[in-house]
Amino acid sequence: MKAALLQLCSSDDPAENLRVVSELMDRAAKQGADIVLTPEVTNCVSLDREHQQSVLRAEDQDPVLAALRDRARDLGIWLSIGSLALTGGDGGRFVNRSVLVSPSGEITARYDKIHMFDVQVSEAETYRESDGYAPGDRAVLAPTPLGCFGLTICYDLRFAHLYRRLAQAGAQVLLVPSAFSPGTGPAHWKPLLRARAIETGCYVIAAAQSGTHAARAGRQRRTHGHSMVISPWGEVLLDAGTETGIYTIDIELEQVADTRRRLPAIHSDRTFRGP
């Protein structure tokens, strides 16, 4: 399959973000993409809860999701919307939801981010994602004619057991759409992506937000960029750097089976005692 990763610098304006993504989808389809993949919070990058309350919608009312489903249908391509910030979470919080859309425009899989980004990277960079977002509680596998996808989002990347479970359940490609912190990205982003691929024998595809994100309300957020594709052997097949745009790559899924024949680690678990 030919995959097209969209590296974005989404703002806090969902309408403008929709315009950008729609144009890039059109271009990716003309380049022969079978699937287009967008990063985390494709519809709205914002650190201002009041602004989010004013512009975010529930899944069945979200204009970005509706329009992108229509666009996928019109173009006849698969679409992984890395995630959308939506209303409807527990306790009045939002949800951070990844959505896989078929060439007929149907939603074939949904995944709500399980692990919340509650960290203090530095004195100047603190996040409490769980204050605004309700965590999910279900791992999601999405079999498609293109291959079997395991859905994850950003901070999930640090929790290796999730990826192992997905691979053992049949995932061939692990999706890691992200808006990764520039404080941790230079040290952790590439090693973690490579580790998840090596541990599971899966392809890892990670479409990322990149740059300084325009904000009409609150302070601007910055993200690391470097959308990546990692082979099942752990090789970096694509590193998009920090420029926004379309990055295409051909994925050969037979490499998954070949790697697992050579190194069948995901089938070699043993029980043990302690600690």
Order of alpha helices (4+ residues) and beta strands (2+ residues): beta-alpha-beta-alpha-alpha-beta-beta-beta-beta-beta-alpha-beta-beta-alpha-beta-alpha-beta-beta-beta-beta-beta-beta-alpha
